[in-house]
Amino acid sequence: MILIAGKEEIQLNYNKDFAVINASTNVREALDTIIQASIRLLVIESEGKPVGVCDSFHLLMQKDQPEQKVVFHTDFILTTSKDIFSLANDNFSYALIEDDTGEIIGWMDQKSVEIDHLKQAYSKDLGAITTDLEAIVDSIYDEVLVVDSLGKIIRVSNRSTHQLWGVDPETVIGQNILELEEKGWFKPSVTRKVLEEKKKISIVQHNRLGRKILAVGNPVFNQKNELERIVIASRDITAVKKLEEELEEAKTLKEKYRKEVDILKKVQHGNEKKIIYQSEQIKNLMFEVERVARVESTVTLYGESGVGKELFAQAIHQLSPRAENPFIRINCGSIPENLLESELFGYEKGAFTGALSNGKKGLFELANEGTLFLDEIGELPLNLQVKLLRAIQEREIMKIGGSKAIPINIRIITATNKNLEEMVSQGTFREDLFYRIHVIPLFIPPLRERIADIEPIVYHFLEYYNERFSSKKYFSEDAMEVLKTYKWPGNIRQLQNVTERAMVVTAEQMITANDLVKILDNRQKNQHPVEVHTIIPLQHAVQDTERQLLQLALLKYKTLTKVAEVLEVSQPTISRLYNKLKNSLQVR
């Protein structure tokens, strides 16, 4: 159903998978109904009126008593599609939606009602933001035009001028930009290159008036990954001074709107630490995080050092019912073995020489009702693995020097950069503990396997250090490509380190590829120049190595003559290699 809010249409996505049963229905019959009808919710009626609801999860919890009547919840509300948003702040589990005749036609849970309410509340703001964004586009570029997948011009920005076209820009709407290239209006065509390569292209064009135009073509894909639009931003770079002034203006506008977006984010999400990502791998992982956060099962996070395992552990805690209770972290590898036991389990007064007179609570007690995150669990000594196993199984601990078990109610999340299964086979990790903590394993991919995340993470660090250092530094396009091609053995932690160092040691506001190459070269002096992380065909490995070598060399030295000299091969060899790989190179 679609509700109209001002000029915006808000989609009310209520669910229709429900069935109505009598209050006398037993669990077995109710389960049969849910399975046969493939539904998630039962509405319980008595004397023709709804008296409660029972979802599939709570019904499954009753499966051990099949002949008993279904136990249901009464914290539901009856409402209509017109009135549902007025109840967004009420406390209820489910809202049953009735039509004009009083018949139940669907249902929504409280979270879905809140989300649709937010869509309605922000619809007018989104319209205003859209208007602002159009104004920003008109102010940033001399010209912005949009073409469809065949090259037909469908939109031209307000700031387009006769200097770029030689005619009134409005008169070119509806014409094919590829035909204009053939008529000699400009060469080469950025549209043609984007259509051929299906990626962002930047070129310098020469128009028929003798002016140089920087054209950047950005492809826009639909949900089927089909090219739907190309947005072309063109700028007259004949006048360098004018370009510099407008670039500064664009940065000011960008900063203004970035701050406004940050305010909106803080209002909506609070001050919680956010996982920054854009890759499909992390999107899928976050779906898993959201699912496992709802249950109490033990989670083990696997990943190399520096991938952000603690952030994912915090995300699980924040999305769980324990979010308002403590989140306690300990690195099992950073504390000496003789102190680790007292840190985890605490001790009674007089338990050992040097003990506090009043004793001390351990981290298990401090995390009670919340979450205990055991980082680097693979470093836990074998004798403490036994006590940890007992704490997980019995849900109680014994302090050092204590004689009475202390009950605990915590969720355990562990993390490691080691292969625990191998450690079990080697006898360095207890098999019984492994199966207790390995209930839900989540694998965090290294940064080199999710290149799409590098750019947003870098922008986050730039923002952080610019504010910290009171600077306005940024990476050039070729510098960003260097960051994307580097393998990052230290993952996000190393990326943060390199970003900070680049901002400190570079004198100019723009950090270039040469600046980064110097920093990364220094870091790699003691590393093997070629690293192999997985088994692939030898020919593929040779081609990939050639491509990386050529790309890094071109970023640093710019000319094929110098590249050939540095790589110690002939110039014809480099020319052949460049022609072979140029479509896969990310250099300008």
C-alpha positions, -999 to +999 in steps of 0.1 A: +000+000+000+012+036-008+005+065+016+009+100+004+029+124+026+030+159+010+043+152-025+063+121-015+050+086-018+057+063+012+055+026+007+038+008+037+054-026+036+031-047+058+033-085+059+005-108+047+019-141+058-003-149+088-032-171+098-060-168+123-065-197+147-088-204+177-075-199+212-082-236+218-057-247+191-029-269+204+008-265+195+009-294+171-020-280+151-005-245+151+029-259+139+011-277+110-006-244+101+026-224+100+045-251+080+017-257+054+010-220+049+046-209+050+038-180+074+055-163+103+027-151+125-005-166+141-033-144+152-052-160+181-090-154+182-116-160+209-153-155+203-145-139+170-120-113+183-082-113+183-068-118+218-031-125+211-003-133+187+024-159+185+052-158+160+070-188+146+100-184+169+079-185+201+058-213+187+090-234+181+099-229+218+067-247+227+072-278+204+081-300+234+044-298+246+025-305+213-009-312+229-010-281+251-028-249+239-006-223+222+008-198+246+005-164+231+015-127+237-011-100+242+012-070+236-003-063+202-023-035+188-051-033+163-049-004+138-055+007+103-030+016+076-040+053+080-034+054+117-003+031+121+023+059+121+007+076+150+015+046+171+052+045+162+063+055+197+040+031+215+053-001+230+040-033+213+055-064+196+031-065+166+006-043+149-024-060+133-037-040+103-074-040+096-092-028+065-124-006+065-145-036+074-125-046+104-109-076+087-072-082+095-052-078+062-016-078+074+008-072+102+040-053+111+065-056+139+074-025+159+108-020+142+092-020+108+066+006+119+094+028+132+114+025+100+084+034+078+076+062+101+111+076+097+107+074+059+076+095+062+091+120+086+122+125+065+105+126+031+102+163+030+138+167+041+149+144+014+132+166-012+150+196+002+184+178+002+178+168-034+173+204-043+205+214-025+224+186-042+213+199-076+225+233-066+258+219-056+262+202-089+254+234-107+280+253-087+309+227-088+312+222-126+311+244-156+289+217-172+272+185-161+252+165-186+235+131-185+232+107-214+214+073-216+229+040-225+227+048-262+244+083-259+212+104-261+215+136-241+187+138-216+199+165-191+222+195-191+232+216-161+223+252-157+259+264-159+266+250-194+280+277-216+285+286-253+323+282-247+320+244-245+294+238-272+294+269-294+256+268-293+229+272-266+233+241-245+195+236-242+194+229-280+215+197-277+190+179-254+177+149-273+207+147-297+231+118-296+265+128-282+283+102-303+270+119-335+282+153-322+317+138-318+315+125-355+306+161-365+338+174-349+323+192-320+349+176-297+375+148-296+378+122-281+344+112-266+344+103-230+309+088-235+323+063-261+351+052-237+327+047-208+304+027-230+333+005-241+350+000-207+320+003-183+340+023-158+348+058-148+369+076-174+388+109-173+401+125-205+411+159-218+390+169-249+396+195-275+365+213-287+358+229-320+366+263-305+401+253-296+396+251-259+408+222-236+380+205-217+385+181-188+357+155-191+350+129-164+324+102-173+308+082-145+287+051-154+255+045-135+243+009-133+208-004-125+201-034-101+208-058-129+243-043-134+233-029-167+246+005-178+217+029-176+231+064-175+264+082-179+270+114-159+296+136-176+312+165-157+331+188-180+354+217-170+372+243-192+408+240-180+421+266-204+420+291-176+440+275-148+433+303-123+396+300-127+398+263-121+417+267-089+392+292-075+362+270-083+379+240-069+384+258-036+347+268-037+337+232-043+358+220-013+340+246+009+306+234-002+316+198+002+328+205+038+296+223+046+274+195+035+296+168+050+292+185+084+254+186+079+254+149+069+275+141+100+249+159+122+221+138+107+241+106+112+248+114+149+211+122+155+201+089+140+228+066+152+242+083+184+279+083+190+285+045+185+316+034+166+307+026+130+321+000+107+329+017+075+324-004+044+312-004+008+322-039-004+297-068-009+318-090+015+313-067+045+277-060+035+270-098+037+290-101+069+269-073+085+238-092+077+252-122+095+263-099+125+227-086+127+213-122+128+237-136+153+233-106+176+198-116+184+207-150+199+229-158+228+252-183+211+290-179+214+306-162+184+343-165+173+356-139+150+384-150+126+407-125+108+442-112+103+456-086+127+442-052+120+410-061+102+388-046+130+377-077+150+369-056+181+346-033+160+326-063+148+324-076+184+311-042+196+285-043+167+272-077+179+269-063+214+252-031+203+227-050+182+219-075+209+194-074+238+225-068+261+233-034+244+226-014+275+249-035+297+287-036+299+310-046+270+343-057+285+373-065+263+406-082+272+435-092+250+445-127+261+480-123+246+489-089+262+487-100+298+513-122+315+501-157+323+505-153+360+482-122+360+457-133+334+438-156+357+433-129+384+422-104+357+396-128+343+382-144+375+393-120+403+405-130+437+395-129+474+413-109+499+446-125+511+446-149+481+482-143+475+511-119+484+504-084+471+466-090+468+443-061+476+429-062+511+393-062+498+400-086+469+391-078+433+364-085+409+374-102+376+363-093+342+337-120+342+320-103+371+324-068+356+308-081+324+278-097+341+245-092+322+267-079+293+293-091+269+328-103+275+351-101+244+382-123+246+406-111+219+434-134+208+418-164+224+445-186+208+470-171+232+451-184+263+472-208+283+459-244+286+454-243+323+431-212+319+413-228+290+399-254+315+386-226+337+371-208+308+354-239+296+338-244+330+327-208+331+309-212+298+294-246+306+283-240+342+277-202+338+296-197+371+332-188+381+354-193+411+377-165+423+413-172+432+413-181+468+375-184+469+354-213+481+320-203+467+310-204+430+297-170+417+269-173+391+273-152+359+251-142+330+272-130+301+277-135+264+311-146+252+326-133+220+361-145+211+385-135+183+417-148+169+441-145+139+451-181+143+437-214+129+422-229+161+414-262+144+451-267+136+460-257+172+435-284+184+453-310+163+487-298+176+475-301+212+479-264+220+441-257+222+415-278+240+391-296+216+362-293+241+367-255+244+370-252+207+336-267+201+321-245+229+333-212+213+331-222+177+293-223+176+290-193+152+323-186+134+325-153+114+353-147+090+364-111+085+382-108+051+416-089+049+416-055+033+433-067+002+403-088-006+378-059-003+394-031-023+360-013-025+364-005+013+397+013+010+384+046-004+356+052+022+380+042+050+407+065+038+382+094+037+372+086+073+409+088+084+414+120+064+385+136+081+397+125+115+433+137+111+424+169+093+403+178+123+430+166+147+458+185+129+437+215+118+446+208+082+428+204+049+448+177+032+435+152+006+448+125-017+451+129-054+434+104-077+467+086-085+475+085-048+442+068-042+450+043-069+483+035-051+464+028-019+440+005-038+467-015-054+488-020-022+483-054-005+481-040+031+496-069+051+487-049+083+452-043+071+432-013+083+456-006+112+484-002+086+462+019+063+455+043+092+492+044+100+502+053+064+474+079+062+486+096+093+522+095+083+514+109+048+495+138+063+523+146+087+553+144+064+539+160+032+542+197+029+515+203+004+477+200+009+475+174-019+492+141-011+504+126-044+513+091-055+550+099-053+545+108-016+529+075-009+553+055-029+582+069-008+564+059+024+554+025+012+588+018-002+604+025+032+579+001+048+587-026+024+625-025+025+626-056+049+597-073+031+598-097+002+589-077-030+565-104-042+540-120-019+518-150-027+486-154-007+467-181-026+474-207-053+466-196-089+478-207-123+514-196-129+506-177-161+480-157-142+505-149-114+530-137-140+505-115-157+493-100-124+529-093-113+536-076-147+505-054-143+513-044-108+550-036-116+540-015-146+513+003-128+535+013-098+563+023-122+540+045-143+526+062-112+561+071-101+580+078-133+552+087-158+571+079-191+576+045-207+613+053-214+620+058-177+599+028-167+619+006-191+651+018-176+640+012-140+626-023-148+658-031-168+641-041-201+641-026-235+616+002-244+599-020-272+593-047-245+577-021-222+556-007-251+543-041-260+535-048-223+517-015-219+496-020-250+487-055-237+477-043-202+466-007-207+429-015-203+435-030-168+458-002-156+445+024-132+468+053-141+460+086-158 
